[in-house]
Amino acid sequence: MVIHPIERTTTPSAKPVGPVGFGRFFTDHLYLAEHDAQRGWHGDRIVPRHTMPMDLAAGVLHYGLSIFEGMKAHRGVDGKLRIFRPDAHARRFAQSAARLCMPEVDQARFLESIRALVHHDADWYPEAQGGALYIRPLVLATEPFLGVRASSEHLYAVMLSPVASYFAGKDQGGLKLWLEREHTRAAKGGLGSAKTGANYAASLLAARRAQAQGYDQVLWMDANEHRWIEEAGTMNVFVRIGDRVITPPLGGSILAGVTRDSCLTLLRSWGVPVEERPLSIDELAAAESRGELQEIWGTGTAAVMTPVDRLGWENGHIDTKSREMSSRLRVALEDIFAGRATDTRGWMMGVEHETAPSPTPPAPSRGGASASI
Ligand SMILES: *Cc1c(COP(=O)(O)O)cnc(C)c1O
């Protein structure tokens, strides 16, 4: 696959100084490609970050025709940058595309695009503790057409954002979740298992109402009975009752998190009893009254592992204080990210990044270099 051109910005932005937060800063370059029926994916290029003219009739702006991914590149103790489980993200991206009648980005293009862009903008890596380069690929429907049908033109874009931890300051304090019994995130048969913009639009009002009551996010219930636990905000959810760890099964309305899968893999390898099965709020409350509810936590790329301190509803709440298993998982994953633990499962993909960034930036190219990678 040829990426042409690879064009370096002539007006680099100042790197953030101080805390970077999450998703507030962007590196200097974008990866772009277009798709249409005649040519398939074409025009792969890395270009200076810019705003983009778009026809206001584009499907993404009217009907939510968009999908995205989110993963991270981490700097290892050897100084090299590696991306966590990009193949799993590529598969999920393809599944999201299929669900929304969008063209799939083939795995080779996906892997090479993120690898090339991270390599290109490696000097944006936030060296602060817990930092990473967050990688955000997306596909948008760009055909100007107001009828409701699959678009015939799409844009693939990848951007990078230097990030600290998502819930900065919440890692130790833990989240407060509001039990959401009215709004739902997704119903079986809907879009819940696709990483698509509409799911997040659907979630905002519930989150706002939870925040108005002093909570951080909501605990989503199933759309049918409002009884079965599904997700925690934009994270998958785990519960430890007695010596068992339970997470709801992927039934179509839950997003199949790569962090969730990684936790299940680690827990099983440690011999911890793990159950992927429906978990009702009644079971949780019963476990709490028996004194067996140990711990609740959320998982996702942005925050990795987020302990939950309180689960609240109209006339009550449950507090959980243990961090035992979520801390153990967080440390194990962070050891893999940083290369302190051996990557026995092939989860980290290198980006062939020079250990020491070159002191003099390469001269801006005129005609644009071409690289075959
Ligand atoms: C992205 C996401 C997750 C977490 O997935 P990871 O692959 O672990 O980052 C969980 N739930 C929702 C709704 C998400 O969008």
The ligand as an SDF file (V2000), in Angstrom:
LIG
                    3D

 15 15  0  0  0  0  0  0  0  0999 V2000
  -15.3710    2.1410   23.1750 C   0  0  0  0  0  0  0  0  0  0  0  0
  -16.3940    1.6950   24.1520 C   0  0  0  0  0  0  0  0  0  0  0  0
  -16.1350    0.7630   25.1730 C   0  0  0  0  0  0  0  0  0  0  0  0
  -14.7560    0.2590   25.4780 C   0  0  0  0  0  0  0  0  0  0  0  0
  -14.1390   -0.3950   24.4260 O   0  0  0  0  0  0  0  0  0  0  0  0
  -12.5480   -0.5590   24.4440 P   0  0  0  0  0  0  0  0  0  0  0  0
  -12.2660   -1.3190   23.2080 O   0  0  0  0  0  0  0  0  0  0  0  0
  -12.1930   -1.2890   25.6770 O   0  0  0  0  0  0  0  0  0  0  0  0
  -11.9910    0.8300   24.4150 O   0  0  0  0  0  0  0  0  0  0  0  0
  -17.1820    0.3210   25.9530 C   0  0  0  0  0  0  0  0  0  0  0  0
  -18.4280    0.7990   25.7920 N   0  0  0  0  0  0  0  0  0  0  0  0
  -18.7150    1.7050   24.8410 C   0  0  0  0  0  0  0  0  0  0  0  0
  -20.0990    2.1710   24.7030 C   0  0  0  0  0  0  0  0  0  0  0  0
  -17.7060    2.1900   24.0060 C   0  0  0  0  0  0  0  0  0  0  0  0
  -17.9810    3.1060   23.0940 O   0  0  0  0  0  0  0  0  0  0  0  0
  1  2  1  0
  2  3  1  0
  2 14  2  0
  3  4  1  0
  3 10  2  0
  4  5  1  0
  5  6  1  0
  6  7  2  0
  6  8  1  0
  6  9  1  0
 10 11  1  0
 11 12  2  0
 12 13  1  0
 12 14  1  0
 14 15  1  0
M  END
$$$$
